[in-house]
Amino acid sequence: MSNADLARRMAQVADALAAFDHLPAVDSVGVYGDGDIYVRFAYDSTRQLSGLCDWADELGILVTLTLSYGGSGDASIQFELAGIAARLKVSLHSGQAYELGAALQEPLSGAKPTVTVTPAKLRAAIMVHAELAGSHA
């Protein structure tokens, strides 16, 4: 991919992103020459997770929670942006991922590192997680 091709792709993505202005704002977009697009929120995991659910609802898609072995995890959705596969991802630390899995009643583990849920189910788990965190304060 040439620099001009990448610039055109970036412009396409920027134009397509404008159509989602009614949803929670993203903080950054990475458009890579290999065809990958990554969209991120500013760091605040509770707001990010809620925003991710808003995006998933709008797009009519599910949310995937993933636990990584390096002490981290994420919640993400995959969708098309300007006809190109895009991924909107919220980074989590492993504790958050474990706790959300427990609140979902679908525990994440090394044997089951990925769970896919509806945005409504994730919202309910976020509320349970917040209540549990508040009871430990």
Rosetta blueprint (number, residue, H / E / L):
1 M L
2 S L
3 N H
4 A H
5 D H
6 L H
7 A H
8 R H
9 R H
10 M H
11 A H
12 Q H
13 V H
14 A H
15 D H
16 A H
17 L H
18 A H
19 A L
20 F L
21 D L
22 H L
23 L L
24 P L
25 A L
26 V L
27 D L
28 S E
29 V E
30 G E
31 V E
32 Y L
33 G L
34 D L
35 G L
36 D L
37 I E
38 Y E
39 V E
40 R E
41 F L
42 A L
43 Y L
44 D L
45 S H
46 T H
47 R H
48 Q H
49 L H
50 S H
51 G H
52 L H
53 C H
54 D H
55 W H
56 A H
57 D H
58 E H
59 L H
60 G L
61 I L
62 L L
63 V E
64 T E
65 L E
66 T E
67 L E
68 S L
69 Y L
70 G L
71 G L
72 S E
73 G E
74 D E
75 A E
76 S E
77 I E
78 Q E
79 F E
80 E E
81 L E
82 A L
83 G L
84 I E
85 A E
86 A E
87 R E
88 L E
89 K E
90 V E
91 S E
92 L E
93 H E
94 S H
95 G H
96 Q H
97 A H
98 Y H
99 E H
100 L H
101 G H
102 A H
103 A H
104 L L
105 Q L
106 E L
107 P L
108 L L
109 S L
110 G L
111 A L
112 K L
113 P L
114 T E
115 V E
116 T E
117 V E
118 T L
119 P H
120 A H
121 K H
122 L H
123 R H
124 A H
125 A H
126 I H
127 M H
128 V H
129 H H
130 A H
131 E H
132 L H
133 A H
134 G H
135 S H
136 H L
137 A L
